[in-house]
């Protein structure tokens, strides 16, 4: 079972929008990077590579979930890309 939850796997139908936002929106890129850092931390704890208390892991998972929700909100409220002329 894969314990990682990358944004591109979570929202594959929005791949183009995610890539566009990563390249053009510093705020989105920072949230995206923070999400993936947390996801990696959680993975390492669940695989017992690193250690954390139950409270620490739950706090990380809650933060990851909130970031995911906010990232999805940003994706859904981004205008569609204009077609090339």
Secondary structure, DSSP 8 states (H G I E B T S, - for coil): ------HHHHTGGGHHHHHHHHHH-HHHHHHHHHHHHHHHHHHHHHTTSS---HHHHHHHHHHHHHHHHHHHHHHHTS-------
